Amino acid sequence: MSSSKSSGKGANLETTDPEEFRRLLTKFRDTMAKKCKPLPDEPDFFTNESILTDFLRARKYKLDDAVEMLTAAVEWRREFQPLKVDCHYCHNQPGFHCIRQVGHDKYGRPILYACFVQAFATKNHSADTILHCVQMLENARRSFKHSATQVVFIIDCTGMK
């Protein structure tokens, strides 16, 4: 499979050549549909237009690279099952974690707030933090409003020395 033409020096192919972008998106969708078996809880994950667009952008519209990256993401989702992750700290001690979703900005992007002071005060382990972050990011992705595909991070460095 050829990478086709790239967008040049980081230009946004969606605006510079919309016809080429649509062709690339169609080829990406067709390739993924042939290459991957649908996920049980997310059968349309790797054919969803916003997912495909994000992966093309992440790889500067290089199709082969985007296919490789999305295939790895699909296999990770198949094995890890992020939609089934449930952080028990969030249920048992609301506000326990040093990072949480606090709302949306005017563009519909989820806002995630992290406070380092709180991070030092908690005694959770890396495995707990990973589970919490997976759950938080999956929930943020599901809460996109309008045509948002990004997340806003606010990092409060209070207490750092």
N, C-alpha and C positions, 0 to 999 in steps of 0.2 A: 504494500500500500504506500503510495507516495504521500509525502507531507503536503503536497500542493504548494501554492505560493504562500509565503508568510506575510504578515502585515508590515514588514519592514522594521523600523527602529521603535518598536513598542506602540505603534499606532493602533487605534481601535478599529479593527476590521469591520465591525458592525456599522461604523459610520463612513469609513473610507471606501469600502466596497461591499455594500449590503447584499448584492447578488452573490458574490463569492462566499460571503459569510453564510447565507442560506444554503448554498450548495455544500459547504463544509459541514454545516450542522446536520443536513440530511445524510451525508456520507457517514458522519460520526454515529448518528442514531442507527443507521442500517448495520454498520460494523459491530456496534455494541449488541444489537439484537441477535446477531449471528454468533457472537463470541461468548456471551454470558447467559447463564440460566437465570430466570427471574428470581428475585429474593422473595421468600414466603410472605413477609410482612410489608414489602415495598416492591411489588411487581413492576412498577413503572419507574423505579429509581433511576436506572441508567438510560432511559429513553426520554426522561423529563427535560423539556427545553431549557429550563433555568439551570439544571444540573449540568447538562451538556455545555451550555454557554459558559458557566463558571470554570469548567475544566479546560475548555478551549482558551479562555482568557489566561488561566493559570500557566498554560504552556505556550503562550504567545501565538496561538492559533496554529500550532504545529500538530497536525492530526495524529501522527504516530505517537507522539509524546502524550497527547491527551488520552488516547486509547489506552496506553500503558498505565497511566496514572489512574484513570477511572476503573480499569479492570482490577487494579490492586485495591482500590477503595471498595469496590463491590465485594471482593473476596474477604476483605477485612470485615465488612458489614455482615457478610454471611456467617463468618466465624464468631465475631464478637457480639453480634446482635444488639447494637446500640439502642434500639427502640425498647428493649426489655430491661435496660439498666435502670435500677431504682436505688437511689442514694438514701440509705436508712437515716443518716444524720439529718437530712432535709426534713424528714418526717418526725423524728424524735426530738430534734433540737433546732427548730427553725432559726435561721440567722447564724448557724454554727460556722459556716464557711466564710472565707474572706472574699469570695467572689460570687456575685449573684446577678440575675437580670432584674433591672429596676424600672423598666418601661421601654418606650419607643421614642425615637426622634421624629421630627416632622415629615421625614421621608419614609417612615415605617420600618426603620432599621431597629432591631433590638439593641438596647443599651445594657451593657454589662459593666458592673462596678466592682473594682477590686481595691481592698484596703490592706496595706502591708502590716499595720499595727495589729489588726485582727488575725493575720496569718501567724504572727509570732505568738499570739495568745492561745491558739488552738493546738491540740496534741494529736491531730489526725496524721495518718501515714500516707505515703505517696499513692498506695493503691486506692485509698479512700478518695484522695484528691482527684485521681484519674477518673474514677467512677462518677464523682460529682461533676467534673468538667464535661465528660461525655454526655451525661444527662442534661446539663445546662445548655450545652451547644446544640444538642438535638432539639430541645425545647425552643431555643432561640430560632433555629432554622424553621421549625414548624410555625413560629409566630410572625414570620415576615409579613409585612402589610404592604399593600400596593404592589409595586414591582421591585421591592427591596431584595437584594441578594447579599448584603453585607451586614456586619455586626459592628457596633461602636463600642470600644473599650474605654472606660474611664479608670485610670490607675491612680489611686490616692497614695502618694508616697509619704504621708504623714508618719513620723516615727522612724524613718530610715536615717541612719547615721553614716 
